Structures are given as C-alpha cells and as structure tokens.
Amino acid sequence: MLEVNRVRAGYGAINVLWDLSLTIREGEVTAIIGPNGAGKTTLLRAIMGLIPLSQGDIALHGDSLAGRQTWSIARHGISLIPEGRLVFRDMTVEDNLTMGAFPNSRRAGVAHNLARVYELFPRLAERRRQLAGALSGGEAQMVAIGRGLMAEPSVLLVDEPSLGLAPVMVQEIFGILERLKAEGRTIVLVEQNTHLALSLADHVHLMQAGRLLLSEPAPRVDLQRLHDLYFAR
Ligand code: ATP
C-alpha cells in the first residue's frame, strides 16, 4: 500500500538515503531495524514529507506523495509518532490528544476517537485533565501514540517507542502495538531493539548507511545472519 521507490533524501548537502526501495503491506507490522545513524528516522521523515526527496518517489495507494506538504500527507492517512515522546507539556492530556485529530476533516469523529484512545489507554482517561508535562515517560509515549491514532491514519509510523523507557513500560507499549496489529492496522515500526521488533513484526527491513541490507518476513529471519549483517561494516 505504501511504496518507497529508489528514494534519495538527506539534509542539505548531506545525503542519507541511497536509492532506497521497499514496500509496506496493508495490515502488516513492518519493522525497520539497524544501527544508529542508519537512516531509519530519516526514512520516516521522508515518508512524512518533513524532508524533500532529491530522487525517487513514495506512493500511498498509488498516489505519489513526493512534493506534498506534511499536512497533506497526514490528511492522506499517514501519522508519525516521532522519537522522544513529544507532547505539549503545558496542555492537558485531552488537549494533546484532540490536537491529533487536526488533519481529519471529519471532526465529528473526535469524540468517538477519544473514547477509543481512552479505552486503549485507561491510564490516560484517568489523567485527561492533567498537564502532559507532569506525565511519566511511558505515559507521555501513550499520549504520543494516542495522538497519532486520533487522525484515524491508514498507516502509523512509530519511531523508537521503547527508547529510554523502563522494561515494564516497554512491555505495556508493545502490548498496545500488539492490539493495534490484531485490529489489522498498518504499522511501520523503527526500533533499535531487534528482539522487540521481531516479536511484533510481520516483515523486517535491516538498514545500514542509508541502504537496505535485508528484507524478509519476520519468521524467516535467521538471527545469526542478522547479527552478522548488523555488525559487518
Ligand atoms: P538513530 O537510531 O540514532 O536515530 P537512525 O537510523 O534513525 O539512527 P537517522 O536519525 O535517520 O538515523 O540519521 C541518519 C544520518 O543523518 C546520521 O548520520 C545523522 O547524523 C544524519 N542526520 C540526522 N538528522 C540530521 C539533521 N537534522 N541534519 C543533518 N544531518 C542529520
């Protein structure tokens, strides 16, 4: 459903993605793994239109996203949950979530989607009137994911949801991602923790230095080979 075709992109004169091609299939969890600096976040930014493509194309359901602005890509059905649990600290949990509905023109769905997010994250329902700045790291990650869901995206891009969280919180967040997967959502997961990524993913892409080293269905991934590729430089 989402096709990345021979994409080159980077930051000004620094190119990061080198002719990268991959396919994201509908209803699957696609994990993008790879070492620091491989370009995983840059790929998500390119999909979201946050950096321009210098070559190649990205298409959702056959419609090219190249050259579109981020709000237009969001409205087209892609949500990015960025690394670092970015929440508006001076706003309440509920206002943070409601902001996520912005790209959705069917604003009548806001109340329904809020109820759905609170059902997924009962802890956020309890804290709906609290300022987001007072939340724990795990709760802030829940807000970030919930906000991403508010726009009813057809593709959810999740960047390093486990980063810096206590193990019990990581389990909770991955439990939620597991539920979203069971609902048939399409998720692109960037994750440094290979074992976590493999536990959830249907398909795995290993990136290094802006290129793909391996693309395989998760059950077929040979951990030894993955390890060898990961550390081969
Ligand atoms: P990490 O897990 O460390 O976030 P990553 O695979 O997501 O790694 P990216 O964040 O995409 O990697 O970074 C890829 C390369 O792009 C790195 O060499 C990084 O230094 C560079 N880079 C990232 N952001 C910028 C920026 N805003 N300006 C210039 N270079 C950048």
Residues whose N, C-alpha, C, O or C-beta is under 5 A from the ligand:
A	BS01	ATP	Y11 V16 P35 N36 G37 A38 G39 K40 T41 T42
